[in-house]
Amino acid sequence: MIRRLISIAAWFLTATSPLFGQAAVSSSTDPQATATPQISPTPVVEGPPPRIPAIEELDQAFKQSSLGKAADEARLRAQLRELSNRIITDPDLVAARTKADKMRTDLEKRQQLRLYYTMFYDRMRAQAASPQLKNYIDARKVQHLGLTAQNRVRPSPSPAATPTPKRKAEVTTAPEPPLPQ
């Protein structure tokens, strides 16, 4: 029995000794290199510290700088949509659009749409904040009013503009000169 206890104790010591026997080994052979770490001195700043602009100044700088033609166009389009969404629900604008939709002939509908677009864009222009947005609204107004023009149809002549036909007896024609050869 004692032999058994001794063998178990021997086995226990041999199995657990590698767990307790491991120590950290340095990769360097120089004891001075690992003893004190190298600390760099803090840099000395000469002169006054740099001026940090206020948030309002930064906002103004970024508002004034253009990000490009496409970005400016997108910004103006977004502002136009915002104004349009506010104005489109005005009762007289809704009534003008409904009246234009109820017109029977194409000519009457185009005339009513011109009135509607004129009212709509004039109100948007009155509420626009920047001159760039006002110019953009004016361009859109011209574009929409141009869509109401009927420029592909020949106008019919008015009755007063037609000349009265002459009688054949009154018409005297001069003989044509001979062609040179």
C-alpha positions in Angstrom: 0.0 0.0 0.0 2.8 2.3 0.8 4.3 1.5 -2.5 1.1 2.5 -4.2 1.0 5.9 -2.3 4.6 6.5 -3.3 4.0 5.7 -6.9 0.9 8.0 -7.0 2.9 10.8 -5.4 5.8 10.3 -7.8 3.4 10.3 -10.7 1.7 13.5 -9.4 5.0 15.3 -8.9 6.3 14.4 -12.4 3.0 15.3 -14.1 2.6 18.7 -12.4 6.3 19.9 -12.2 6.4 21.1 -15.8 3.4 23.4 -15.1 5.2 25.1 -12.2 8.7 25.0 -13.7 8.1 27.2 -16.7 9.6 30.6 -16.4 9.7 33.6 -18.9 12.8 33.6 -20.9 14.2 36.7 -22.5 15.2 36.7 -26.1 18.0 39.1 -25.3 21.2 38.1 -23.6 22.0 41.7 -22.5 20.4 42.2 -19.0 20.6 46.1 -19.4 18.4 46.1 -22.5 15.5 44.6 -20.8 15.8 46.3 -17.5 14.9 49.9 -18.5 12.6 50.7 -21.5 13.6 53.6 -23.7 11.4 56.7 -23.2 11.6 59.5 -25.8 11.5 63.0 -24.5 8.4 65.1 -25.2 8.9 67.5 -28.1 9.3 71.2 -27.2 6.8 73.4 -29.0 8.2 76.8 -29.8 5.9 79.8 -30.4 2.2 80.2 -29.7 -0.1 77.2 -30.2 -1.9 77.0 -33.5 -5.3 78.9 -33.7 -8.2 76.5 -33.9 -11.2 78.1 -35.7 -14.6 78.2 -34.2 -17.3 75.9 -35.4 -19.2 78.8 -37.0 -16.2 79.8 -39.0 -15.8 76.2 -40.2 -19.4 76.0 -41.2 -19.2 79.2 -43.2 -16.0 78.0 -44.9 -17.7 74.8 -46.0 -20.9 76.5 -47.1 -19.0 78.9 -49.3 -16.8 76.4 -51.0 -18.2 74.6 -54.0 -18.0 70.9 -54.2 -18.5 70.8 -57.9 -21.2 71.4 -60.4 -23.0 68.1 -59.8 -23.0 68.6 -56.0 -24.3 72.2 -56.4 -27.0 71.0 -58.7 -28.0 68.3 -56.3 -28.1 70.8 -53.4 -30.3 73.2 -55.4 -32.6 70.4 -56.5 -33.0 69.3 -52.8 -33.8 72.9 -51.8 -36.3 73.2 -54.7 -38.0 70.0 -53.6 -38.2 71.2 -50.0 -39.8 74.5 -51.2 -42.1 72.7 -53.5 -43.3 70.3 -50.8 -44.2 73.3 -48.6 -46.0 75.3 -51.4 -47.8 72.5 -53.4 -50.6 72.2 -50.8 -51.8 75.8 -51.0 -55.5 75.7 -51.7 -55.4 78.1 -54.7 -52.6 76.1 -56.3 -54.5 72.9 -55.9 -57.6 74.6 -57.4 -55.5 75.9 -60.3 -54.1 72.4 -61.0 -57.5 70.8 -60.7 -59.0 73.4 -63.1 -56.2 72.7 -65.6 -56.8 69.0 -65.4 -60.6 69.5 -66.1 -60.2 71.6 -69.2 -61.7 70.0 -72.3 -59.5 71.2 -75.1 -55.8 71.0 -75.3 -55.4 74.8 -75.8 -57.4 75.6 -72.7 -55.5 73.1 -70.7 -52.1 74.5 -71.8 -53.3 78.0 -70.9 -54.4 76.9 -67.5 -51.1 75.0 -66.9 -49.2 78.2 -67.8 -51.2 80.1 -65.1 -50.6 77.3 -62.6 -46.8 77.1 -63.3 -46.5 80.9 -63.1 -48.3 81.0 -59.7 -46.3 78.0 -58.4 -42.8 79.2 -59.4 -43.6 82.8 -58.4 -44.5 81.7 -54.9 -41.4 79.4 -54.7 -39.2 82.3 -55.8 -40.7 84.6 -53.1 -39.7 82.1 -50.4 -36.2 81.3 -51.8 -33.3 82.3 -49.6 -30.3 82.4 -51.9 -29.8 84.1 -55.3 -28.6 80.8 -56.7 -31.8 79.1 -55.8 -33.8 82.0 -57.3 -31.9 81.6 -60.6 -32.5 77.8 -60.5 -36.2 78.4 -59.9 -36.4 80.8 -62.8 -34.7 78.3 -65.1 -37.2 75.6 -64.1 -40.1 78.0 -64.6 -38.9 78.7 -68.2 -38.5 75.0 -68.8 -42.0 74.1 -67.6 -43.6 77.0 -69.4 -41.8 75.9 -72.6 -43.4 72.5 -72.3 -46.8 74.1 -72.6 -46.0 75.7 -76.0 -47.5 74.0 -79.0 -44.6 74.8 -81.4 -45.0 71.7 -83.7 -48.5 72.6 -85.0 -48.8 75.1 -87.8 -51.2 77.9 -86.8 -54.3 78.3 -88.9 -54.5 81.5 -90.8 -56.9 84.1 -89.5 -59.8 85.0 -91.8 -58.7 88.7 -92.0 -55.2 87.7 -93.1 -56.3 85.9 -96.3 -56.1 88.0 -99.4 -59.1 88.3 -101.7 -58.6 86.6 -105.0 -58.3 88.8 -108.0 -60.4 88.3 -111.1 -58.8 86.8 -114.1 -59.7 89.8 -116.3 -57.8 92.2 -114.0 -54.7 90.0 -113.9 -52.3 90.9 -116.6 -49.2 88.9 -116.9 -46.1 90.2 -118.6 -44.5 87.8 -121.1 -41.5 86.1 -119.8 -38.2 87.0 -121.5 -36.5 84.4 -123.5 -33.7 82.4 -121.8 -30.2 83.2 -123.0 -28.5 80.4 -124.8 
